[in-house]
Amino acid sequence: MPPTHNAYLLRIELKNLKPTIYREVLVQPDITLRALHKVIQAAMGWENAHLYAFALPLRATESFWKIPNLRKWQQPDPGAWSKPMGNDAKVKLCELLTTPKQRLLYLYDFGDEWLHTVTLMAFSNAHTPLPHLLKAQNGCPPEDCGGPPGAAYWAAAWYDATHEDHETARDMFGEQEPGSLNFAALQTAVAKLRK
């Protein structure tokens, strides 16, 4: 990283959904993956109610589940039945992403499988406390709705007053239209993570 730069500009994009859901955030390069997890949760508007893990793909098409655990990190779970991944609190972002366009995968909720790409867009010289949410497009689906296929189903039900699950969808999304977001609330949530 050039010495005159004190921040990474990251694009966090939720995969397998249309229209595109993404956030752009500025973070400290030496942020740990554990702290980055909290930034992603706040920026996306998730509830931090499920397991998560990061993975470092070597190819653009490399599937999260096929990446060896040597290139994955999560909060350690002594009771886990699978081969352990690395400790996300001991790895810094700048150790994994060193040049623009490199990316990590972030999987939230191993059941619904909300897969995000975290791309280093640029080195930056931030004049604001970090982390800082710069941009947001579209709100995330409700948690526990069945992943991307469930999100599409429940959004369709929300819009269709004749759909058998219309009322349930209205309860899930509330009165906010699917995809709505409150940028100020997300920005405040991210700002609360500053030291």
Secondary structure as GFF3:
##gff-version 3
##sequence-region A 1 195
A	DSSP	beta_strand	7	14	.	.	.	ID=ss1
A	DSSP	beta_strand	21	27	.	.	.	ID=ss2
A	DSSP	alpha_helix	33	44	.	.	.	ID=ss3
A	DSSP	beta_strand	52	55	.	.	.	ID=ss4
A	DSSP	three_ten_helix	64	66	.	.	.	ID=ss5
A	DSSP	three_ten_helix	69	71	.	.	.	ID=ss6
A	DSSP	beta_strand	72	74	.	.	.	ID=ss7
A	DSSP	beta_strand	86	87	.	.	.	ID=ss8
A	DSSP	three_ten_helix	88	90	.	.	.	ID=ss9
A	DSSP	alpha_helix	93	96	.	.	.	ID=ss10
A	DSSP	beta_strand	103	108	.	.	.	ID=ss11
A	DSSP	beta_strand	114	124	.	.	.	ID=ss12
A	DSSP	beta_strand	132	137	.	.	.	ID=ss13
A	DSSP	alpha_helix	147	159	.	.	.	ID=ss14
A	DSSP	alpha_helix	166	173	.	.	.	ID=ss15
A	DSSP	alpha_helix	183	191	.	.	.	ID=ss16
###
